[in-house]
Each structure stands twice: as structure tokens, then as C-alpha cells.
Amino acid sequence: MREVEITVEKRPEILRQEAVNYINIGDLEKAEKNFKLLRSEDMSDDRVKTDLMYTGFWLSRKLKYREIEDHYKRGIFILRQWKVFQGYIKDQERDEKVYSAIKARVFSQALYSFSRFASESRISDSATLFHIGVCYKNIGNYLEAIRNLEAANAKKNSDAAVLAELADCYEMVNETRMARVFFREAFYIDPQKIDLENLESGMIHQLVDLVRNMGYTGAALKEWIPVYGVLKGVFDIKRELRPLETAQLKQSIVTLETALNDGENNELNIPRLINRYFWLIDFYDIIGNDSGSKENTLKKIRDLNPAVYELYTN
């Protein structure tokens, strides 16, 4: 009698584990069948309702996926649908075990598509390498992700999206210094190109929470992240700029100052300009400038945002 009771008690978890195993091999139909059986036996289990949302979403995309013949386009389709999926489930309590299985399967399928494209077309451009790297990262193979993202960066230098994903992977393998270097570069180049939702970085999540709690959202939130990254000591690893980079930095400052004086998009231009002032001050510190240029730049920060000035100088 005792043995029967144990079997009955374990049945839901056995069915759930079977469903996860089916997801792992790509058989979503059988996984969904198990979840429906669980739902029929216990309507009060909210986890099963969530699990059915997961499988239902991806089963509804299966036909469209199969209609796409080009492997690269298949991979792009999967990645775009992943973003849709994230929005679809954002208000639901996550079933981590099933979610992790779905995520691994989705990115494994996308990886297969991009890899097939690269192999058959013999094309290994920056975009393909970037997508392959992102797929490896999302299935937990950070070393392969780094290898592909480094290759993507070598082919297309100074791409904020590539650098941010590379930084994310370095943090995941405890290369914190490298992570900080690449995150600082990425947020200097173009915060708007960085997919915050795809980042696993603890340091970036903390900055996002900090900036969001200050009332910033959307595009403005992304622009304030590097500012508070400096103020909180996260983006603290500096490097000497090359002459061309220095000229570009100074020109971008002039352009932003002009736009600000004309009242153009101040919500974005103020934090963007402050971050460039930080980089210019770093430049003055490295070259040992004593001409008053640093003090003048600090005054500009104070005039733009006294609170940031106080945090930066104290």
C-alpha cells in the first residue's frame, strides 16, 4: 500500500520531468500532452498553466519556422520570436525548470540555423558570428560565445552590441576586469544598441535597477547607465585614447553641446554629454593636463547636473 501511495505522489513530477525531457529533444507536442494531462488532474496548479503558455507559444510558431528555407533567416526568426516570447510571459510567474529547458532548446535551434548558414555559405561575417556567439551564451557555453564574439569584434570593431555581449560573457566566466572594460566601451559607443534584456550581468542589472528607481525608462535609462556606472565605480577602468579617438570625442561634445543649446532631445543628450565629459576628464588625467581644461569640464558638468557633479567630485 505504501508503494502505491508514493507512486501517486510522484506522478505529477514524473510527468513534468518527462515533459522537460521532451522539450530537450524538441518534441513540444508530447511535452504539451503531458502538461495537459497534469492540468486535467489538478486545475489549481498555476505552474502547469504557465508551462502550457510556453509550449503553446512555440508550437504556434513551428509551421512558420518550417516555411523559411534560408538558414540565416530561420535563425533571425527564432531570435525575434524569443523577444516576443519574453514580452508574452513577462507578467507570469516563471517556472524556472521548464523555462530553462525552453530557452536551451530555442537557442540551440537558432545556433543550428546560423551554424548551417555559415557552413554552407562559407560566410563568417560579423553579424553571423555575433548571432552564433549570442546563441552559445544563452545555452551556457560562455567560452564558445567569447570565441565567436571576439571574432565578430575583430571583423567589425567598435560595435556596441557586440562589445556588450562580450562583456556579459566575460563576467559569466569571472573575468570581471575584462567585463568592465568592454561594458564601459559599449555604453560609450552607443547605449541604444545594447539589448539590456539579454544581459545576464549582475553589475548591469544593479545599475538598471538604480537608474529605473530614479524614474528613468526606455532610451533615457540606457543613456544614464554609463553615467551612474562611473559614479558607482563600475566603469572605473580607463584607457588612453588614440589621437583620432580624442578628436572624435571632442567633436561629439561640440555637437551635443550645440544640440543641447538648441533644445534638441535634452532627455537623451544631457546624460550622453555628461558621459563624454567623464571620458574627456579621464583623458586629461592620463596626459597630465594642467591647463584648466579639466576644471572647465567639471564646471560644465556642475551646470548640467549639480547632483551628478557632487557625486563625481566627492
C-alpha positions in Angstrom: 0.0 0.0 0.0 2.8 2.4 0.9 4.5 1.8 -2.5 1.3 2.8 -4.4 0.9 6.0 -2.3 4.5 7.0 -3.2 3.8 6.4 -6.9 0.7 8.5 -6.8 2.5 11.3 -5.0 5.3 11.3 -7.5 3.2 11.1 -10.6 3.0 14.9 -11.2 6.7 15.3 -11.0 7.4 12.3 -13.2 5.0 13.7 -15.9 6.7 17.1 -15.5 10.2 15.7 -15.9 9.1 13.7 -18.9 7.8 16.9 -20.4 11.1 18.6 -19.8 12.9 15.7 -21.4 10.6 16.0 -24.5 11.4 19.7 -24.7 15.1 18.9 -24.6 14.8 16.8 -27.7 12.4 19.2 -29.4 9.2 17.2 -29.1 6.9 20.0 -27.9 3.8 18.1 -28.9 4.5 15.4 -26.4 5.6 17.9 -23.8 2.3 19.7 -24.2 0.4 16.5 -23.9 1.9 15.8 -20.5 1.2 19.3 -19.3 -2.5 19.0 -20.5 -2.7 15.7 -18.5 -1.3 17.4 -15.5 -3.8 20.3 -15.9 -6.7 17.9 -16.1 -5.7 16.2 -12.9 -5.0 19.4 -10.9 -6.6 22.6 -12.2 -5.2 24.6 -9.2 -1.5 24.1 -10.3 -0.6 27.5 -11.8 2.7 26.2 -12.9 1.0 23.9 -15.4 -0.9 26.9 -16.8 2.4 28.7 -17.3 4.0 25.6 -18.9 1.1 25.4 -21.4 1.7 29.0 -22.3 5.3 28.2 -23.1 4.7 25.2 -25.3 1.6 26.7 -26.9 3.6 29.8 -27.9 6.4 27.8 -29.6 4.1 25.2 -31.2 2.2 28.1 -32.9 5.5 29.3 -34.5 6.5 25.8 -35.7 4.8 26.0 -39.1 6.1 29.4 -39.9 9.6 28.3 -39.0 9.4 25.3 -41.3 8.3 27.6 -44.2 11.5 29.6 -44.0 14.1 27.9 -46.2 17.1 30.2 -45.7 19.0 29.1 -42.5 20.1 32.6 -41.6 16.6 33.9 -41.8 15.4 30.9 -39.8 17.9 31.9 -37.0 16.8 35.5 -37.1 13.1 34.4 -36.9 13.8 32.4 -33.8 15.7 35.2 -32.1 12.9 37.7 -32.9 10.3 35.3 -31.6 12.3 34.9 -28.4 11.9 38.7 -27.8 8.1 38.3 -28.5 8.0 35.4 -26.1 9.7 37.4 -23.3 7.0 40.0 -23.6 4.3 37.4 -23.7 5.3 35.8 -20.4 6.6 38.9 -18.6 3.6 39.2 -16.2 3.6 35.4 -15.4 5.4 33.8 -12.5 8.2 31.8 -14.2 8.5 28.0 -13.9 12.3 28.0 -14.0 12.8 24.4 -14.8 10.6 24.4 -17.9 11.6 27.9 -18.9 15.3 26.9 -18.8 14.5 23.9 -21.0 12.6 26.0 -23.5 15.4 28.6 -23.6 18.1 26.0 -24.2 16.0 24.4 -26.9 15.2 27.7 -28.7 18.8 28.9 -28.7 20.1 25.5 -29.7 17.8 25.6 -32.7 18.9 29.1 -33.6 22.5 28.1 -33.2 22.0 25.2 -35.5 20.4 27.5 -38.1 23.2 30.1 -38.0 25.9 27.4 -38.0 24.4 25.7 -41.0 24.3 29.0 -42.8 27.9 29.7 -42.0 29.0 26.2 -43.1 27.0 26.0 -46.3 27.6 29.6 -47.5 31.1 29.8 -46.2 30.2 33.2 -44.8 31.5 34.2 -41.4 30.7 37.9 -41.3 30.4 39.9 -38.1 26.6 39.6 -37.9 26.6 35.8 -38.2 29.4 35.4 -35.7 27.6 37.7 -33.4 24.4 35.7 -33.5 26.3 32.4 -33.0 28.0 34.0 -30.0 24.7 35.1 -28.5 23.2 31.6 -29.0 26.2 30.0 -27.3 25.9 32.4 -24.4 22.2 31.6 -23.9 22.8 27.9 -23.8 25.6 28.5 -21.2 28.7 27.8 -23.3 30.4 31.1 -22.5 33.8 30.1 -23.8 32.5 29.4 -27.3 30.4 32.5 -27.0 33.5 34.6 -26.3 35.4 33.0 -29.2 32.7 33.9 -31.7 32.1 37.3 -30.2 35.8 38.2 -30.3 35.9 37.1 -33.9 32.8 39.3 -34.6 34.5 42.2 -32.9 37.7 41.7 -34.9 35.6 41.9 -38.2 33.5 44.9 -37.1 35.4 46.9 -34.4 33.6 49.3 -32.0 30.1 47.7 -32.3 28.3 48.4 -29.0 26.0 45.3 -29.3 29.0 43.0 -29.8 31.0 44.6 -27.0 28.1 44.4 -24.5 27.5 40.7 -25.2 31.3 40.1 -25.0 31.4 41.9 -21.6 28.5 39.8 -20.4 30.2 36.6 -21.2 33.4 37.7 -19.5 31.5 38.4 -16.4 29.9 35.0 -16.5 33.4 33.4 -16.5 34.6 35.7 -13.7 36.8 37.8 -15.9 35.4 40.9 -14.1 38.1 43.3 -15.3 37.5 42.5 -19.0 33.8 42.7 -18.4 34.1 46.3 -17.0 36.4 47.3 -19.9 34.0 46.1 -22.6 30.9 47.4 -20.9 32.4 50.8 -20.5 33.3 50.9 -24.2 29.9 49.6 -25.3 27.9 52.2 -23.3 30.2 54.9 -24.6 29.8 54.0 -28.2 26.0 53.6 -28.3 23.8 52.6 -25.3 20.8 52.4 -27.6 22.2 49.3 -29.4 22.6 47.3 -26.2 19.9 44.7 -25.5 19.6 45.1 -21.7 17.0 42.3 -21.5 19.5 39.8 -22.9 22.3 40.6 -20.5 22.9 38.3 -17.5 25.4 40.7 -15.8 24.8 41.3 -12.2 26.6 44.7 -12.2 24.5 45.9 -15.1 21.3 44.7 -13.5 22.1 46.7 -10.4 22.7 49.8 -12.5 19.5 49.3 -14.4 17.6 49.0 -11.1 19.3 52.1 -9.7 18.5 54.2 -12.7 15.0 52.9 -13.1 14.3 53.7 -9.4 15.3 57.3 -10.2 12.4 57.4 -12.6 14.2 56.9 -16.0 12.8 54.5 -18.5 13.3 53.5 -22.1 16.0 55.2 -24.1 16.9 57.7 -21.3 17.5 54.8 -18.9 20.1 53.4 -21.3 21.9 56.8 -21.5 22.1 57.2 -17.7 23.6 53.8 -17.1 27.2 54.8 -18.1 26.9 57.9 -16.0 26.0 56.0 -12.9 28.4 53.3 -13.9 31.1 55.9 -13.4 29.6 57.4 -10.2 29.2 53.9 -8.6 32.7 52.8 -9.5 31.6 50.1 -12.0 33.1 51.7 -15.1 36.3 52.5 -13.4 38.9 51.0 -15.8 40.3 53.8 -18.0 42.5 53.7 -21.1 44.4 56.2 -23.1 42.6 57.4 -26.2 44.3 57.3 -29.6 44.6 60.8 -31.3 41.7 60.1 -33.7 39.5 58.9 -30.8 40.4 62.1 -28.9 39.4 64.3 -31.9 36.2 62.3 -32.3 35.4 62.7 -28.6 35.9 66.4 -28.7 33.8 66.8 -31.8 30.9 64.8 -30.4 31.0 67.0 -27.3 30.7 70.1 -29.5 27.8 68.5 -31.4 26.0 67.6 -28.3 26.5 71.0 -26.7 25.1 72.6 -29.8 22.1 70.3 -29.8 21.5 71.0 -26.1 21.6 74.7 -26.6 19.1 74.3 -29.4 16.8 72.3 -27.0 17.1 69.1 -29.0 16.2 65.9 -27.2 17.6 67.1 -23.8 16.4 63.9 -22.1 19.0 61.9 -24.0 21.6 64.5 -24.7 22.3 65.5 -21.1 23.4 62.1 -19.9 25.1 61.4 -23.2 27.1 64.6 -22.8 27.9 64.0 -19.2 29.4 60.6 -20.1 31.6 62.2 -22.7 32.7 64.8 -20.2 33.8 61.9 -18.0 35.8 60.4 -20.8 37.4 63.8 -21.5 38.4 64.2 -17.9 39.9 60.8 -17.9 41.9 61.9 -21.0 43.2 65.0 -19.2 44.1 62.9 -16.1 46.1 60.4 -18.2 48.0 63.0 -20.2 48.6 65.2 -17.0 46.8 68.3 -18.3 47.2 71.3 -16.0 45.9 74.0 -18.3 42.5 74.3 -16.6 40.7 72.2 -19.2 39.7 69.7 -16.6 38.3 72.3 -14.3 36.4 73.8 -17.2 34.9 70.4 -18.0 33.9 69.9 -14.3 32.2 73.3 -14.3 30.2 72.1 -17.4 29.1 69.0 -15.5 28.1 71.1 -12.5 26.0 73.4 -14.7 24.3 70.5 -16.4 23.5 68.4 -13.3 24.7 69.6 -9.8 23.8 66.3 -8.2 26.0 64.3 -10.6 28.8 66.9 -10.1 28.6 66.4 -6.3 28.7 62.6 -6.6 31.5 62.7 -9.1 33.8 65.1 -7.1 33.2 63.8 -3.6 
